[in-house]
Amino acid sequence: MKTQEIVKHITELKNYTSYDGRYKLKYALASTLPDKAFMKFVEDEGFPEIYDKSITRRGLNNRLSCRQRNAIKKEIEELSSHQCKRKTFLRDNLKSRYKYAFPKDQEKVLRCMLFQPSVKERQWAYSKLTASWSKWDGLFEKDVITIFEKYKDKDCATLIVKCLPTSYIYDSREKLAEKVGWQRVIVTIGKDYPDTIDLSKLNTEETIRTIVNLGLHEHRKFIENILYTNILREIEYILSEGRLDDDHRITENDMRFFLLPFYATQESRDSFYCEKDWGNMGKGHLPYYWGVRPPEDTFNYLKTLSLQGIAGVGLALWAMGRLGMAAEIVQFSKYDMATEETIEYSISDCQNVPIKIETWLFKVYNYIRANVYGEQPLSDDELIKRFVNRSYRITEGFVYNPNIIQPIEVPKALSEPVGLLEDIGFVATKIDVDVPF
């Protein structure tokens, strides 16, 4: 069979809907092509990854790189012309040829893409440079700085923070922080320039990660304080149905807790949870937070409630582990075991699940107040009054008004860490009058 007929048949296979069949047939047919025809076919196809092994097996890498040299030179010259009318085509071609080009030709392609007015092409160049910065031995350092000063691209700032000398990052820290945030900048240059470690510029999660990444063991007490104050704040947040300012609440990276039941549209809320599954008591968000599944049969279901399930606890424990805070972790585990509770429910009594969760949260709230901070436990009536009528003891005929929000008082003992937290730059917020987070 003639080479042209084989290539034509491979091209016609694109019309088939079965991806697997097309892939196998194209690969098998391409394997029958002579080397020269095969290389031209791969170029025309845009260097698909499925042919990489065939190129290596045939020993064509060097020959294929030689074929790119003249093509890259001509396409860059045409792309640089003001009369060029196929810029998109040429840019895509150059990016495709990059993989099999010699380093010198790759350098030309990268520099060409870096200075393109299109942010899409610059982002491509940033990604390639980030992945292979050590290969170029600082060859693109001045180019990257020039491009950042001109365009202020976020991806360029990320590349700079990852790869450029800390001296430049220090000098340009304000501009870079505007794009990538202060945490990345501080973590990158903090060891070489300790004067830049200003934790007041970070939120709680960023502060914790910065303390860990820079090994700031002098702030270990801050992590322990945050662990317990966050538990209290999170419980307040849950029981008040998300009507607290959460700007300084710790959240975990995997976003296990998000406010879909509180802020999403009714349609999207219904697709994730249904209030009627839990007795239509206005507490459907409580089982949702803990990932409690509605019963679907007559079997009994079990769910263990633990301090470890509260958002932010995992992050704090991770930090404590990295900082070698073994004694503090053991103490937390004792509190966790003392408060852990398993609830059992079935389809006949699932309406009681929200009440059980709420009661457990009340118990944990009082336990932390008493055992960690030495505060007197609150009575049932005080808890009900404090948490904005979210108790199950709502009188018949009560009309819930979301605009009436009672302020939540912070335990007095929580004001003790103020001096420690202020030392690292934290300032109390409008809601954290006594407890700067």
C-alpha positions, 0 to 999 in steps of 0.5 A: 500500500502506498504511503499517501494512501496510508496517511489518507486513511489515517486522516479519515479515521478522525471521522469515527466516534470511537476514540479507542478504535481510532487510537489503536488503528492510527497507531498501527497504521502509522507504524507501517510508514517509512521513517521520513513519511512517519516524521512528516506525518507526526509534524502534520499531526502536531506531535501527538504523545501517542507517537513518542515511543515510536519515535524513540524506538525508531531512533528518530529523535535527533533527525526530528530535531534537525527537521525543526531547526529551519522550520522554527527559524522561518516561522519566527521570522514570519511571526515577527513581521508586521504583515503576518496574517496567520499569527495564531497558526504560527504560534501553535506550530512553534509550541508544537515543535518545541518538544522535539527541538534542540535546546538552542531552538527551544530557547528561540521559541521560549523567548519568542513566546515570552514577548508575545502580546497574547497572555496565552502564549506568555503563560505557555512560556511561563509553564515551560520555564517553571518546569525546566528553569535549572536547565537554562542556568539563569539564561531567561532571568533578565527576560522574565524580569522585563516581562513582569515589569511590562505586563505584571502577569500573575503567572510570571510573578509565580515563576519569579517567586519560585525560580529567581534569586531572593535578592530580586524577590526582596526588592520587588516584594510589594509588587509580587505580593499583589499578584501571588499573596504575601504568604508565598513571598514571605516563605520564599525570602523569610530565611534570607531576610527575616525582617520581611516576616510580617505575620500581620499581612496573613490570614490564619491559615497562611500564618499557620503554613508560614510558621511551619514552612519557615520553622518558626518554633517560637510561635508554637503556642500560637498554633495551640491557641488557634486550635481551641479558639477555632473549635469554639468559633466553628461551633458558634458558626455552625450553630448560628447557621453560618451567620458569623463573619468567617474571614479569620476562621481556619479552613482546610485545603480540601474545603470539606466544609463549605457554605452551600446550605447557607448561601447557594440557590435553592436549586443547587441546595436541593441537589445536595441535601434536603431539609425534609430528610431530617424532619423539616426543623430548620437544622438540615445543615447540621447533618450536612456539615458532618456528612451524615447520609439520610437513611435509605432503608430499614437498617441502623446507621452509625455516625461518629462525631469527633473534634477531628471532624471540625473544619480547621482542626486537621490543619492545626494538627498537621502544623503541630506535628510538623513543629514537634508538639507531641505533648500538645497533640496527646493532650488534644487526643484526650479531649477528643476521646472524652468528647467523641460520640457515636449516634445511631439512627434509622429511617424511623427516627432520623428526624432526631439526628439534627437534635443529637448533633446540636446537643453534642455541639453544646456539650463540646462547647462547654467542655472546651470552655471548662477544660481548656480555658477554665470557664464555667459551663453554660446552662441549657437556657444560656446556650439556647439564648446565645445561639440565635434561637437555633435550639430545638426548644423553639416554641410553637408558632415561632417565626424565624427572622434571619435579620435578628442576630444576637451577638455571640460573646467570647469566653473571657479566658480567651483574651489571655492569648492577646499579648502573644498574638499581638506580638506577631502582628494580629489585630482584633477584628470587629467580631473578634474584639477579645480574640485576634485571629 
